[in-house]
Amino acid sequence: MGAEPKEDSRMLALAVPISRNLVTIKMVGSPADVDAERQRFLDYCKGLRFSDVDVIESPEAK
């Protein structure tokens, strides 16, 4: 699934199951760049807040 892996690259990822959905957040880059930004990526992910999308009414439901 997706593109072929690139040599000399690294990825950090977060997958969050929310109801029937899966939210993914990824950071991809050179190993040096990903290592340098790792803590900021983790802090960013910790700061995210998700809502249960099944309880949000769509405009069509009103």
Stockholm file with secondary structure:
# STOCKHOLM 1.0

chainA/1-62         MGAEPKEDSRMLALAVPISRNLVTIKMVGSPADVDAERQRFLDYCKGLRFSDVDVIESPEAK
#=GR chainA/1-62 SS CCSCCCTTCEEEEEEEEETTEEEEEEEEECHHHHHHHHHHHHHHHHHCCCCCGGGSCCGGGC
#=GC SS_cons        CCSCCCTTCEEEEEEEEETTEEEEEEEEECHHHHHHHHHHHHHHHHHCCCCCGGGSCCGGGC
//
